[in-house]
Amino acid sequence: MIGQYVRMVVAPNTRLGTVRATRFDKDHVSYLFQQDPRLVFTLPDVWMQDCELEECRRPTDDQVAAINNLTIQEL
C-alpha cells in the first residue's frame, strides 16, 4: 500500500494524501499517512490504522484548489 493515494475516513473531503510506510505490530498494521502538500492546512505525518484510511484517486489541481477555497471560507 506504500505510495497509494488515500483519504482519512473521518474527513474524506479534506484529508487526502499518500501512505509513506507500513509497520507491523503483532496483529495490527499501521500506515504512515502524509497529507498532500498542495493542501493549505496540512497535518504532520501520522500513523493510522487500516480502518481509518480508504484508497482513492489523486485529486486534480483544480479539485485541490476547490478544497483549499472551502477550507479557507470555513475560517
PQR file of N, CA, C, O and H, with PARSE charges and radii, in Angstrom:
ATOM      1  N   MET A   1       0.817  -1.191   0.000 -0.4000 1.5000
ATOM      2  CA  MET A   1       0.000   0.000   0.000 -0.0000 2.0000
ATOM      3  C   MET A   1       0.867   1.265   0.000  0.5500 1.7000
ATOM      4  O   MET A   1       0.348   2.371  -0.146 -0.5500 1.4000
ATOM      5  N   ILE A   2       2.156   1.108   0.160 -0.4000 1.5000
ATOM      6  CA  ILE A   2       3.053   2.260   0.156 -0.0000 2.0000
ATOM      7  C   ILE A   2       2.959   2.967  -1.191  0.5500 1.7000
ATOM      8  O   ILE A   2       3.019   2.334  -2.245 -0.5500 1.4000
ATOM      9  H   ILE A   2       2.578   0.209   0.278  0.4000 1.0000
ATOM     10  N   GLY A   3       2.809   4.293  -1.140 -0.4000 1.5000
ATOM     11  CA  GLY A   3       2.679   5.096  -2.340 -0.0000 2.0000
ATOM     12  C   GLY A   3       1.242   5.260  -2.810  0.5500 1.7000
ATOM     13  O   GLY A   3       0.969   6.062  -3.703 -0.5500 1.4000
ATOM     14  H   GLY A   3       2.760   4.808  -0.284  0.4000 1.0000
ATOM     15  N   GLN A   4       0.322   4.506  -2.217 -0.4000 1.5000
ATOM     16  CA  GLN A   4      -1.085   4.579  -2.608 -0.0000 2.0000
ATOM     17  C   GLN A   4      -1.709   5.880  -2.121  0.5500 1.7000
ATOM     18  O   GLN A   4      -1.433   6.323  -1.006 -0.5500 1.4000
ATOM     19  H   GLN A   4       0.544   3.854  -1.492  0.4000 1.0000
ATOM     20  N   TYR A   5      -2.539   6.488  -2.944 -0.4000 1.5000
ATOM     21  CA  TYR A   5      -3.254   7.699  -2.545 -0.0000 2.0000
ATOM     22  C   TYR A   5      -4.459   7.287  -1.715  0.5500 1.7000
ATOM     23  O   TYR A   5      -5.206   6.388  -2.104 -0.5500 1.4000
ATOM     24  H   TYR A   5      -2.762   6.129  -3.850  0.4000 1.0000
ATOM     25  N   VAL A   6      -4.652   7.939  -0.574 -0.4000 1.5000
ATOM     26  CA  VAL A   6      -5.724   7.589   0.357 -0.0000 2.0000
ATOM     27  C   VAL A   6      -6.363   8.849   0.932  0.5500 1.7000
ATOM     28  O   VAL A   6      -5.864   9.961   0.756 -0.5500 1.4000
ATOM     29  H   VAL A   6      -4.045   8.669  -0.259  0.4000 1.0000
ATOM     30  N   ARG A   7      -7.479   8.642   1.622 -0.4000 1.5000
ATOM     31  CA  ARG A   7      -8.115   9.732   2.360 -0.0000 2.0000
ATOM     32  C   ARG A   7      -8.502   9.195   3.731  0.5500 1.7000
ATOM     33  O   ARG A   7      -8.753   8.003   3.908 -0.5500 1.4000
ATOM     34  H   ARG A   7      -7.884   7.739   1.765  0.4000 1.0000
ATOM     35  N   MET A   8      -8.541  10.108   4.691 -0.4000 1.5000
ATOM     36  CA  MET A   8      -8.971   9.740   6.039 -0.0000 2.0000
ATOM     37  C   MET A   8     -10.478   9.555   6.047  0.5500 1.7000
ATOM     38  O   MET A   8     -11.212  10.367   5.482 -0.5500 1.4000
ATOM     39  H   MET A   8      -8.337  11.077   4.547  0.4000 1.0000
ATOM     40  N   VAL A   9     -10.932   8.504   6.677 -0.4000 1.5000
ATOM     41  CA  VAL A   9     -12.353   8.211   6.747 -0.0000 2.0000
ATOM     42  C   VAL A   9     -13.098   9.309   7.506  0.5500 1.7000
ATOM     43  O   VAL A   9     -14.234   9.631   7.157 -0.5500 1.4000
ATOM     44  H   VAL A   9     -10.336   7.845   7.136  0.4000 1.0000
ATOM     45  N   VAL A  10     -12.484   9.885   8.531 -0.4000 1.5000
ATOM     46  CA  VAL A  10     -13.160  10.902   9.351 -0.0000 2.0000
ATOM     47  C   VAL A  10     -13.296  12.252   8.652  0.5500 1.7000
ATOM     48  O   VAL A  10     -14.137  13.064   9.036 -0.5500 1.4000
ATOM     49  H   VAL A  10     -11.561   9.624   8.814  0.4000 1.0000
ATOM     50  N   ALA A  11     -12.481  12.498   7.633 -0.4000 1.5000
ATOM     51  CA  ALA A  11     -12.547  13.772   6.895 -0.0000 2.0000
ATOM     52  C   ALA A  11     -12.197  13.518   5.435  0.5500 1.7000
ATOM     53  O   ALA A  11     -11.180  14.015   4.949 -0.5500 1.4000
ATOM     54  H   ALA A  11     -11.798  11.839   7.321  0.4000 1.0000
ATOM     55  N   PRO A  12     -13.021  12.755   4.733 -0.5600 1.5000
ATOM     56  CA  PRO A  12     -12.657  12.304   3.386  0.2800 2.0000
ATOM     57  C   PRO A  12     -12.532  13.401   2.338  0.5500 1.7000
ATOM     58  O   PRO A  12     -11.908  13.183   1.300 -0.5500 1.4000
ATOM     59  N   ASN A  13     -13.103  14.562   2.580 -0.4000 1.5000
ATOM     60  CA  ASN A  13     -13.050  15.633   1.588 -0.0000 2.0000
ATOM     61  C   ASN A  13     -11.882  16.580   1.764  0.5500 1.7000
ATOM     62  O   ASN A  13     -11.578  17.364   0.865 -0.5500 1.4000
ATOM     63  H   ASN A  13     -13.610  14.739   3.423  0.4000 1.0000
ATOM     64  N   THR A  14     -11.222  16.518   2.910 -0.4000 1.5000
ATOM     65  CA  THR A  14     -10.144  17.478   3.165 -0.0000 2.0000
ATOM     66  C   THR A  14      -8.829  16.842   3.600  0.5500 1.7000
ATOM     67  O   THR A  14      -7.797  17.512   3.558 -0.5500 1.4000
ATOM     68  H   THR A  14     -11.469  15.881   3.640  0.4000 1.0000
ATOM     69  N   ARG A  15      -8.825  15.616   4.002 -0.4000 1.5000
ATOM     70  CA  ARG A  15      -7.601  14.953   4.471 -0.0000 2.0000
ATOM     71  C   ARG A  15      -7.209  13.868   3.488  0.5500 1.7000
ATOM     72  O   ARG A  15      -7.568  12.701   3.643 -0.5500 1.4000
ATOM     73  H   ARG A  15      -9.664  15.073   4.036  0.4000 1.0000
ATOM     74  N   LEU A  16      -6.464  14.279   2.476 -0.4000 1.5000
ATOM     75  CA  LEU A  16      -6.035  13.408   1.393 -0.0000 2.0000
ATOM     76  C   LEU A  16      -4.520  13.351   1.376  0.5500 1.7000
ATOM     77  O   LEU A  16      -3.851  14.341   1.672 -0.5500 1.4000
ATOM     78  H   LEU A  16      -6.173  15.228   2.350  0.4000 1.0000
ATOM     79  N   GLY A  17      -3.982  12.191   1.030 -0.4000 1.5000
ATOM     80  CA  GLY A  17      -2.533  12.085   0.966 -0.0000 2.0000
ATOM     81  C   GLY A  17      -2.086  10.710   0.534  0.5500 1.7000
ATOM     82  O   GLY A  17      -2.834   9.980  -0.117 -0.5500 1.4000
ATOM     83  H   GLY A  17      -4.526  11.387   0.790  0.4000 1.0000
ATOM     84  N   THR A  18      -0.873  10.357   0.893 -0.4000 1.5000
ATOM     85  CA  THR A  18      -0.316   9.069   0.489 -0.0000 2.0000
ATOM     86  C   THR A  18       0.199   8.293   1.699  0.5500 1.7000
ATOM     87  O   THR A  18       0.475   8.856   2.758 -0.5500 1.4000
ATOM     88  H   THR A  18      -0.265  10.949   1.422  0.4000 1.0000
ATOM     89  N   VAL A  19       0.314   7.006   1.506 -0.4000 1.5000
ATOM     90  CA  VAL A  19       0.909   6.130   2.513 -0.0000 2.0000
ATOM     91  C   VAL A  19       2.405   6.117   2.251  0.5500 1.7000
ATOM     92  O   VAL A  19       2.843   5.771   1.154 -0.5500 1.4000
ATOM     93  H   VAL A  19       0.089   6.548   0.645  0.4000 1.0000
ATOM     94  N   ARG A  20       3.190   6.492   3.254 -0.4000 1.5000
ATOM     95  CA  ARG A  20       4.641   6.595   3.088 -0.0000 2.0000
ATOM     96  C   ARG A  20       5.384   5.393   3.647  0.5500 1.7000
ATOM     97  O   ARG A  20       6.510   5.119   3.233 -0.5500 1.4000
ATOM     98  H   ARG A  20       2.834   6.773   4.145  0.4000 1.0000
ATOM     99  N   ALA A  21       4.768   4.663   4.592 -0.4000 1.5000
ATOM    100  CA  ALA A  21       5.430   3.500   5.194 -0.0000 2.0000
ATOM    101  C   ALA A  21       4.380   2.617   5.858  0.5500 1.7000
ATOM    102  O   ALA A  21       3.248   3.037   6.100 -0.5500 1.4000
ATOM    103  H   ALA A  21       3.853   4.885   4.929  0.4000 1.0000
ATOM    104  N   THR A  22       4.780   1.399   6.141 -0.4000 1.5000
ATOM    105  CA  THR A  22       3.907   0.439   6.821 -0.0000 2.0000
ATOM    106  C   THR A  22       4.680  -0.157   7.979  0.5500 1.7000
ATOM    107  O   THR A  22       5.881  -0.402   7.873 -0.5500 1.4000
ATOM    108  H   THR A  22       5.700   1.058   5.944  0.4000 1.0000
ATOM    109  N   ARG A  23       3.987  -0.391   9.091 -0.4000 1.5000
ATOM    110  CA  ARG A  23       4.636  -1.085  10.207 -0.0000 2.0000
ATOM    111  C   ARG A  23       3.678  -2.146  10.736  0.5500 1.7000
ATOM    112  O   ARG A  23       2.457  -1.984  10.720 -0.5500 1.4000
ATOM    113  H   ARG A  23       3.010  -0.191   9.178  0.4000 1.0000
ATOM    114  N   PHE A  24       4.266  -3.214  11.195 -0.4000 1.5000
ATOM    115  CA  PHE A  24       3.509  -4.350  11.693 -0.0000 2.0000
ATOM    116  C   PHE A  24       3.795  -4.537  13.171  0.5500 1.7000
ATOM    117  O   PHE A  24       4.949  -4.517  13.597 -0.5500 1.4000
ATOM    118  H   PHE A  24       5.257  -3.345  11.208  0.4000 1.0000
ATOM    119  N   ASP A  25       2.728  -4.720  13.958 -0.4000 1.5000
ATOM    120  CA  ASP A  25       2.850  -4.942  15.390 -0.0000 2.0000
ATOM    121  C   ASP A  25       1.874  -6.046  15.773  0.5500 1.7000
ATOM    122  O   ASP A  25       0.686  -5.797  15.979 -0.5500 1.4000
ATOM    123  H   ASP A  25       1.790  -4.736  13.612  0.4000 1.0000
ATOM    124  N   LYS A  26       2.381  -7.251  15.863 -0.4000 1.5000
ATOM    125  CA  LYS A  26       1.562  -8.437  16.146 -0.0000 2.0000
ATOM    126  C   LYS A  26       0.423  -8.541  15.138  0.5500 1.7000
ATOM    127  O   LYS A  26       0.676  -8.803  13.962 -0.5500 1.4000
ATOM    128  H   LYS A  26       3.345  -7.454  15.695  0.4000 1.0000
ATOM    129  N   ASP A  27      -0.817  -8.344  15.559 -0.4000 1.5000
ATOM    130  CA  ASP A  27      -1.974  -8.480  14.679 -0.0000 2.0000
ATOM    131  C   ASP A  27      -2.400  -7.168  14.035  0.5500 1.7000
ATOM    132  O   ASP A  27      -3.399  -7.140  13.316 -0.5500 1.4000
ATOM    133  H   ASP A  27      -1.023  -8.131  16.514  0.4000 1.0000
ATOM    134  N   HIS A  28      -1.672  -6.085  14.272 -0.4000 1.5000
ATOM    135  CA  HIS A  28      -2.072  -4.778  13.761 -0.0000 2.0000
ATOM    136  C   HIS A  28      -1.107  -4.269  12.697  0.5500 1.7000
ATOM    137  O   HIS A  28       0.106  -4.457  12.784 -0.5500 1.4000
ATOM    138  H   HIS A  28      -0.860  -6.108  14.856  0.4000 1.0000
ATOM    139  N   VAL A  29      -1.675  -3.630  11.706 -0.4000 1.5000
ATOM    140  CA  VAL A  29      -0.885  -2.977  10.664 -0.0000 2.0000
ATOM    141  C   VAL A  29      -1.197  -1.490  10.734  0.5500 1.7000
ATOM    142  O   VAL A  29      -2.360  -1.094  10.805 -0.5500 1.4000
ATOM    143  H   VAL A  29      -2.661  -3.478  11.635  0.4000 1.0000
ATOM    144  N   SER A  30      -0.162  -0.678  10.714 -0.4000 1.5000
ATOM    145  CA  SER A  30      -0.337   0.773  10.715 -0.0000 2.0000
ATOM    146  C   SER A  30       0.327   1.353   9.475  0.5500 1.7000
ATOM    147  O   SER A  30       1.291   0.804   8.942 -0.5500 1.4000
ATOM    148  H   SER A  30       0.783  -0.999  10.656  0.4000 1.0000
ATOM    149  N   TYR A  31      -0.218   2.476   9.036 -0.4000 1.5000
ATOM    150  CA  TYR A  31       0.293   3.141   7.837 -0.0000 2.0000
ATOM    151  C   TYR A  31       0.661   4.581   8.178  0.5500 1.7000
ATOM    152  O   TYR A  31      -0.074   5.269   8.886 -0.5500 1.4000
ATOM    153  H   TYR A  31      -1.001   2.922   9.469  0.4000 1.0000
ATOM    154  N   LEU A  32       1.796   5.024   7.670 -0.4000 1.5000
ATOM    155  CA  LEU A  32       2.220   6.402   7.870 -0.0000 2.0000
ATOM    156  C   LEU A  32       1.562   7.262   6.805  0.5500 1.7000
ATOM    157  O   LEU A  32       1.885   7.161   5.622 -0.5500 1.4000
ATOM    158  H   LEU A  32       2.393   4.465   7.095  0.4000 1.0000
ATOM    159  N   PHE A  33       0.637   8.111   7.238 -0.4000 1.5000
ATOM    160  CA  PHE A  33      -0.119   8.977   6.342 -0.0000 2.0000
ATOM    161  C   PHE A  33       0.607  10.300   6.206  0.5500 1.7000
ATOM    162  O   PHE A  33       0.941  10.941   7.202 -0.5500 1.4000
ATOM    163  H   PHE A  33       0.375   8.193   8.199  0.4000 1.0000
ATOM    164  N   GLN A  34       0.850  10.708   4.960 -0.4000 1.5000
ATOM    165  CA  GLN A  34       1.454  12.014   4.681 -0.0000 2.0000
ATOM    166  C   GLN A  34       0.463  12.796   3.831  0.5500 1.7000
ATOM    167  O   GLN A  34       0.149  12.400   2.709 -0.5500 1.4000
ATOM    168  H   GLN A  34       0.579  10.186   4.150  0.4000 1.0000
ATOM    169  N   GLN A  35      -0.021  13.895   4.364 -0.4000 1.5000
ATOM    170  CA  GLN A  35      -1.031  14.682   3.664 -0.0000 2.0000
ATOM    171  C   GLN A  35      -0.463  15.310   2.400  0.5500 1.7000
ATOM    172  O   GLN A  35       0.717  15.650   2.328 -0.5500 1.4000
ATOM    173  H   GLN A  35       0.235  14.216   5.275  0.4000 1.0000
ATOM    174  N   ASP A  36      -1.323  15.452   1.419 -0.4000 1.5000
ATOM    175  CA  ASP A  36      -0.958  16.067   0.146 -0.0000 2.0000
ATOM    176  C   ASP A  36      -0.432  17.478   0.420  0.5500 1.7000
ATOM    177  O   ASP A  36      -1.145  18.289   1.010 -0.5500 1.4000
ATOM    178  H   ASP A  36      -2.282  15.175   1.478  0.4000 1.0000
ATOM    179  N   PRO A  37       0.794  17.785   0.007 -0.5600 1.5000
ATOM    180  CA  PRO A  37       1.367  19.104   0.294  0.2800 2.0000
ATOM    181  C   PRO A  37       0.676  20.252  -0.439  0.5500 1.7000
ATOM    182  O   PRO A  37       0.914  21.417  -0.119 -0.5500 1.4000
ATOM    183  N   ARG A  38      -0.174  19.941  -1.415 -0.4000 1.5000
ATOM    184  CA  ARG A  38      -0.892  21.002  -2.130 -0.0000 2.0000
ATOM    185  C   ARG A  38      -2.015  21.587  -1.283  0.5500 1.7000
ATOM    186  O   ARG A  38      -2.518  22.668  -1.590 -0.5500 1.4000
ATOM    187  H   ARG A  38      -0.367  18.995  -1.675  0.4000 1.0000
ATOM    188  N   LEU A  39      -2.416  20.890  -0.224 -0.4000 1.5000
ATOM    189  CA  LEU A  39      -3.483  21.386   0.634 -0.0000 2.0000
ATOM    190  C   LEU A  39      -2.953  22.447   1.577  0.5500 1.7000
ATOM    191  O   LEU A  39      -1.843  22.328   2.096 -0.5500 1.4000
ATOM    192  H   LEU A  39      -2.007  20.012   0.025  0.4000 1.0000
ATOM    193  N   VAL A  40      -3.745  23.486   1.800 -0.4000 1.5000
ATOM    194  CA  VAL A  40      -3.321  24.629   2.593 -0.0000 2.0000
ATOM    195  C   VAL A  40      -3.079  24.249   4.056  0.5500 1.7000
ATOM    196  O   VAL A  40      -2.022  24.553   4.608 -0.5500 1.4000
ATOM    197  H   VAL A  40      -4.647  23.583   1.379  0.4000 1.0000
ATOM    198  N   PHE A  41      -4.029  23.602   4.669 -0.4000 1.5000
ATOM    199  CA  PHE A  41      -3.913  23.227   6.079 -0.0000 2.0000
ATOM    200  C   PHE A  41      -3.511  21.764   6.169  0.5500 1.7000
ATOM    201  O   PHE A  41      -4.336  20.866   6.000 -0.5500 1.4000
ATOM    202  H   PHE A  41      -4.888  23.354   4.221  0.4000 1.0000
ATOM    203  N   THR A  42      -2.239  21.541   6.438 -0.4000 1.5000
ATOM    204  CA  THR A  42      -1.719  20.181   6.459 -0.0000 2.0000
ATOM    205  C   THR A  42      -1.508  19.687   7.879  0.5500 1.7000
ATOM    206  O   THR A  42      -1.334  20.462   8.819 -0.5500 1.4000
ATOM    207  H   THR A  42      -1.569  22.271   6.576  0.4000 1.0000
ATOM    208  N   LEU A  43      -1.529  18.390   7.994 -0.4000 1.5000
ATOM    209  CA  LEU A  43      -1.247  17.710   9.254 -0.0000 2.0000
ATOM    210  C   LEU A  43       0.191  17.208   9.224  0.5500 1.7000
ATOM    211  O   LEU A  43       0.755  17.003   8.149 -0.5500 1.4000
ATOM    212  H   LEU A  43      -1.669  17.761   7.230  0.4000 1.0000
ATOM    213  N   PRO A  44       0.785  17.010  10.389 -0.5600 1.5000
ATOM    214  CA  PRO A  44       2.075  16.330  10.381  0.2800 2.0000
ATOM    215  C   PRO A  44       1.840  14.866   9.997  0.5500 1.7000
ATOM    216  O   PRO A  44       0.719  14.368  10.097 -0.5500 1.4000
ATOM    217  N   ASP A  45       2.882  14.192   9.565 -0.4000 1.5000
ATOM    218  CA  ASP A  45       2.750  12.773   9.258 -0.0000 2.0000
ATOM    219  C   ASP A  45       2.259  12.040  10.506  0.5500 1.7000
ATOM    220  O   ASP A  45       2.700  12.325  11.620 -0.5500 1.4000
ATOM    221  H   ASP A  45       3.793  14.596   9.484  0.4000 1.0000
ATOM    222  N   VAL A  46       1.345  11.096  10.306 -0.4000 1.5000
ATOM    223  CA  VAL A  46       0.731  10.416  11.435 -0.0000 2.0000
ATOM    224  C   VAL A  46       0.510   8.946  11.082  0.5500 1.7000
ATOM    225  O   VAL A  46       0.152   8.613   9.952 -0.5500 1.4000
ATOM    226  H   VAL A  46       0.987  10.864   9.402  0.4000 1.0000
ATOM    227  N   TRP A  47       0.731   8.063  12.076 -0.4000 1.5000
ATOM    228  CA  TRP A  47       0.472   6.641  11.896 -0.0000 2.0000
ATOM    229  C   TRP A  47      -1.017   6.394  12.099  0.5500 1.7000
ATOM    230  O   TRP A  47      -1.616   6.883  13.057 -0.5500 1.4000
ATOM    231  H   TRP A  47       1.021   8.333  12.994  0.4000 1.0000
ATOM    232  N   MET A  48      -1.606   5.624  11.182 -0.4000 1.5000
ATOM    233  CA  MET A  48      -3.042   5.365  11.233 -0.0000 2.0000
ATOM    234  C   MET A  48      -3.311   3.882  10.995  0.5500 1.7000
ATOM    235  O   MET A  48      -2.516   3.183  10.368 -0.5500 1.4000
ATOM    236  H   MET A  48      -1.119   5.226  10.404  0.4000 1.0000
ATOM    237  N   GLN A  49      -4.443   3.422  11.509 -0.4000 1.5000
ATOM    238  CA  GLN A  49      -4.883   2.042  11.297 -0.0000 2.0000
ATOM    239  C   GLN A  49      -5.508   1.901   9.915  0.5500 1.7000
ATOM    240  O   GLN A  49      -5.911   2.887   9.298 -0.5500 1.4000
ATOM    241  H   GLN A  49      -5.088   3.990  12.019  0.4000 1.0000
ATOM    242  N   ASP A  50      -5.581   0.692   9.450 -0.4000 1.5000
ATOM    243  CA  ASP A  50      -6.170   0.399   8.148 -0.0000 2.0000
ATOM    244  C   ASP A  50      -7.611   0.887   8.050  0.5500 1.7000
ATOM    245  O   ASP A  50      -8.022   1.401   7.010 -0.5500 1.4000
ATOM    246  H   ASP A  50      -5.253  -0.110   9.951  0.4000 1.0000
ATOM    247  N   CYS A  51      -8.374   0.730   9.117 -0.4000 1.5000
ATOM    248  CA  CYS A  51      -9.793   1.121   9.095 -0.0000 2.0000
ATOM    249  C   CYS A  51      -9.989   2.637   9.057  0.5500 1.7000
ATOM    250  O   CYS A  51     -11.103   3.101   8.816 -0.5500 1.4000
ATOM    251  H   CYS A  51      -8.040   0.312   9.961  0.4000 1.0000
ATOM    252  N   GLU A  52      -8.934   3.416   9.287 -0.4000 1.5000
ATOM    253  CA  GLU A  52      -9.035   4.876   9.289 -0.0000 2.0000
ATOM    254  C   GLU A  52      -8.739   5.500   7.924  0.5500 1.7000
ATOM    255  O   GLU A  52      -8.899   6.706   7.736 -0.5500 1.4000
ATOM    256  H   GLU A  52      -8.029   3.039   9.483  0.4000 1.0000
ATOM    257  N   LEU A  53      -8.309   4.675   6.982 -0.4000 1.5000
ATOM    258  CA  LEU A  53      -7.948   5.161   5.651 -0.0000 2.0000
ATOM    259  C   LEU A  53      -8.693   4.379   4.586  0.5500 1.7000
ATOM    260  O   LEU A  53      -9.022   3.207   4.768 -0.5500 1.4000
ATOM    261  H   LEU A  53      -8.178   3.695   7.135  0.4000 1.0000
ATOM    262  N   GLU A  54      -8.954   5.050   3.467 -0.4000 1.5000
ATOM    263  CA  GLU A  54      -9.519   4.341   2.317 -0.0000 2.0000
ATOM    264  C   GLU A  54      -8.838   4.837   1.058  0.5500 1.7000
ATOM    265  O   GLU A  54      -8.522   6.020   0.931 -0.5500 1.4000
ATOM    266  H   GLU A  54      -8.687   6.002   3.319  0.4000 1.0000
ATOM    267  N   GLU A  55      -8.616   3.921   0.128 -0.4000 1.5000
ATOM    268  CA  GLU A  55      -7.967   4.275  -1.118 -0.0000 2.0000
ATOM    269  C   GLU A  55      -8.861   5.205  -1.936  0.5500 1.7000
ATOM    270  O   GLU A  55     -10.087   5.106  -1.884 -0.5500 1.4000
ATOM    271  H   GLU A  55      -8.872   2.960   0.231  0.4000 1.0000
ATOM    272  N   CYS A  56      -8.246   6.092  -2.676 -0.4000 1.5000
ATOM    273  CA  CYS A  56      -8.992   6.999  -3.545 -0.0000 2.0000
ATOM    274  C   CYS A  56      -8.076   7.451  -4.675  0.5500 1.7000
ATOM    275  O   CYS A  56      -6.883   7.146  -4.688 -0.5500 1.4000
ATOM    276  H   CYS A  56      -7.250   6.173  -2.718  0.4000 1.0000
ATOM    277  N   ARG A  57      -8.644   8.168  -5.602 -0.4000 1.5000
ATOM    278  CA  ARG A  57      -7.856   8.737  -6.697 -0.0000 2.0000
ATOM    279  C   ARG A  57      -7.217  10.041  -6.250  0.5500 1.7000
ATOM    280  O   ARG A  57      -7.763  10.763  -5.415 -0.5500 1.4000
ATOM    281  H   ARG A  57      -9.613   8.415  -5.592  0.4000 1.0000
ATOM    282  N   ARG A  58      -6.074  10.325  -6.808 -0.4000 1.5000
ATOM    283  CA  ARG A  58      -5.395  11.587  -6.518 -0.0000 2.0000
ATOM    284  C   ARG A  58      -6.212  12.712  -7.148  0.5500 1.7000
ATOM    285  O   ARG A  58      -6.531  12.651  -8.335 -0.5500 1.4000
ATOM    286  H   ARG A  58      -5.631   9.739  -7.486  0.4000 1.0000
ATOM    287  N   PRO A  59      -6.557  13.744  -6.364 -0.5600 1.5000
ATOM    288  CA  PRO A  59      -7.343  14.847  -6.927  0.2800 2.0000
ATOM    289  C   PRO A  59      -6.519  15.688  -7.897  0.5500 1.7000
ATOM    290  O   PRO A  59      -5.297  15.790  -7.788 -0.5500 1.4000
ATOM    291  N   THR A  60      -7.223  16.279  -8.836 -0.4000 1.5000
ATOM    292  CA  THR A  60      -6.570  17.181  -9.785 -0.0000 2.0000
ATOM    293  C   THR A  60      -6.205  18.485  -9.067  0.5500 1.7000
ATOM    294  O   THR A  60      -6.661  18.732  -7.951 -0.5500 1.4000
ATOM    295  H   THR A  60      -8.215  16.197  -8.925  0.4000 1.0000
ATOM    296  N   ASP A  61      -5.403  19.291  -9.696 -0.4000 1.5000
ATOM    297  CA  ASP A  61      -5.054  20.594  -9.122 -0.0000 2.0000
ATOM    298  C   ASP A  61      -6.296  21.453  -8.920  0.5500 1.7000
ATOM    299  O   ASP A  61      -6.391  22.178  -7.930 -0.5500 1.4000
ATOM    300  H   ASP A  61      -5.032  19.090 -10.602  0.4000 1.0000
ATOM    301  N   ASP A  62      -7.247  21.381  -9.846 -0.4000 1.5000
ATOM    302  CA  ASP A  62      -8.497  22.146  -9.712 -0.0000 2.0000
ATOM    303  C   ASP A  62      -9.303  21.673  -8.505  0.5500 1.7000
ATOM    304  O   ASP A  62      -9.882  22.489  -7.788 -0.5500 1.4000
ATOM    305  H   ASP A  62      -7.170  20.793 -10.651  0.4000 1.0000
ATOM    306  N   GLN A  63      -9.342  20.365  -8.278 -0.4000 1.5000
ATOM    307  CA  GLN A  63     -10.061  19.835  -7.114 -0.0000 2.0000
ATOM    308  C   GLN A  63      -9.392  20.268  -5.814  0.5500 1.7000
ATOM    309  O   GLN A  63     -10.075  20.594  -4.843 -0.5500 1.4000
ATOM    310  H   GLN A  63      -8.871  19.703  -8.861  0.4000 1.0000
ATOM    311  N   VAL A  64      -8.075  20.272  -5.790 -0.4000 1.5000
ATOM    312  CA  VAL A  64      -7.344  20.718  -4.600 -0.0000 2.0000
ATOM    313  C   VAL A  64      -7.606  22.202  -4.356  0.5500 1.7000
ATOM    314  O   VAL A  64      -7.773  22.615  -3.208 -0.5500 1.4000
ATOM    315  H   VAL A  64      -7.520  20.007  -6.579  0.4000 1.0000
ATOM    316  N   ALA A  65      -7.643  23.006  -5.413 -0.4000 1.5000
ATOM    317  CA  ALA A  65      -7.940  24.440  -5.258 -0.0000 2.0000
ATOM    318  C   ALA A  65      -9.333  24.626  -4.660  0.5500 1.7000
ATOM    319  O   ALA A  65      -9.527  25.496  -3.810 -0.5500 1.4000
ATOM    320  H   ALA A  65      -7.507  22.671  -6.345  0.4000 1.0000
ATOM    321  N   ALA A  66     -10.294  23.828  -5.089 -0.4000 1.5000
ATOM    322  CA  ALA A  66     -11.650  23.915  -4.537 -0.0000 2.0000
ATOM    323  C   ALA A  66     -11.663  23.523  -3.067  0.5500 1.7000
ATOM    324  O   ALA A  66     -12.352  24.161  -2.270 -0.5500 1.4000
ATOM    325  H   ALA A  66     -10.136  23.121  -5.778  0.4000 1.0000
ATOM    326  N   ILE A  67     -10.916  22.486  -2.687 -0.4000 1.5000
ATOM    327  CA  ILE A  67     -10.821  22.074  -1.285 -0.0000 2.0000
ATOM    328  C   ILE A  67     -10.206  23.203  -0.464  0.5500 1.7000
ATOM    329  O   ILE A  67     -10.699  23.531   0.615 -0.5500 1.4000
ATOM    330  H   ILE A  67     -10.357  21.967  -3.334  0.4000 1.0000
ATOM    331  N   ASN A  68      -9.135  23.792  -0.972 -0.4000 1.5000
ATOM    332  CA  ASN A  68      -8.471  24.893  -0.260 -0.0000 2.0000
ATOM    333  C   ASN A  68      -9.426  26.088  -0.090  0.5500 1.7000
ATOM    334  O   ASN A  68      -9.453  26.709   0.972 -0.5500 1.4000
ATOM    335  H   ASN A  68      -8.734  23.526  -1.848  0.4000 1.0000
ATOM    336  N   ASN A  69     -10.189  26.402  -1.106 -0.4000 1.5000
ATOM    337  CA  ASN A  69     -11.136  27.516  -1.016 -0.0000 2.0000
ATOM    338  C   ASN A  69     -12.204  27.255   0.026  0.5500 1.7000
ATOM    339  O   ASN A  69     -12.555  28.152   0.792 -0.5500 1.4000
ATOM    340  H   ASN A  69     -10.167  25.898  -1.969  0.4000 1.0000
ATOM    341  N   LEU A  70     -12.723  26.044   0.066 -0.4000 1.5000
ATOM    342  CA  LEU A  70     -13.744  25.695   1.057 -0.0000 2.0000
ATOM    343  C   LEU A  70     -13.168  25.761   2.470  0.5500 1.7000
ATOM    344  O   LEU A  70     -13.818  26.260   3.389 -0.5500 1.4000
ATOM    345  H   LEU A  70     -12.437  25.315  -0.556  0.4000 1.0000
ATOM    346  N   THR A  71     -11.965  25.264   2.635 -0.4000 1.5000
ATOM    347  CA  THR A  71     -11.328  25.266   3.953 -0.0000 2.0000
ATOM    348  C   THR A  71     -11.107  26.680   4.449  0.5500 1.7000
ATOM    349  O   THR A  71     -11.360  26.972   5.618 -0.5500 1.4000
ATOM    350  H   THR A  71     -11.437  24.858   1.889  0.4000 1.0000
ATOM    351  N   ILE A  72     -10.640  27.561   3.584 -0.4000 1.5000
ATOM    352  CA  ILE A  72     -10.381  28.962   3.955 -0.0000 2.0000
ATOM    353  C   ILE A  72     -11.693  29.680   4.282  0.5500 1.7000
ATOM    354  O   ILE A  72     -11.739  30.483   5.213 -0.5500 1.4000
ATOM    355  H   ILE A  72     -10.434  27.324   2.635  0.4000 1.0000
ATOM    356  N   GLN A  73     -12.752  29.402   3.531 -0.4000 1.5000
ATOM    357  CA  GLN A  73     -14.043  30.036   3.767 -0.0000 2.0000
ATOM    358  C   GLN A  73     -14.635  29.636   5.111  0.5500 1.7000
ATOM    359  O   GLN A  73     -15.379  30.409   5.715 -0.5500 1.4000
ATOM    360  H   GLN A  73     -12.714  28.749   2.774  0.4000 1.0000
ATOM    361  N   GLU A  74     -14.313  28.442   5.584 -0.4000 1.5000
ATOM    362  CA  GLU A  74     -14.846  27.968   6.869 -0.0000 2.0000
ATOM    363  C   GLU A  74     -14.215  28.693   8.044  0.5500 1.7000
ATOM    364  O   GLU A  74     -14.769  28.680   9.143 -0.5500 1.4000
ATOM    365  H   GLU A  74     -13.709  27.814   5.094  0.4000 1.0000
ATOM    366  N   LEU A  75     -13.077  29.321   7.837 -0.4000 1.5000
ATOM    367  CA  LEU A  75     -12.433  30.056   8.931 -0.0000 2.0000
ATOM    368  C   LEU A  75     -13.130  31.340   9.096  0.5500 1.7000
ATOM    369  O   LEU A  75     -12.764  32.134   9.962 -0.5500 1.4000
ATOM    370  H   LEU A  75     -12.627  29.332   6.944  0.4000 1.0000
TER
END
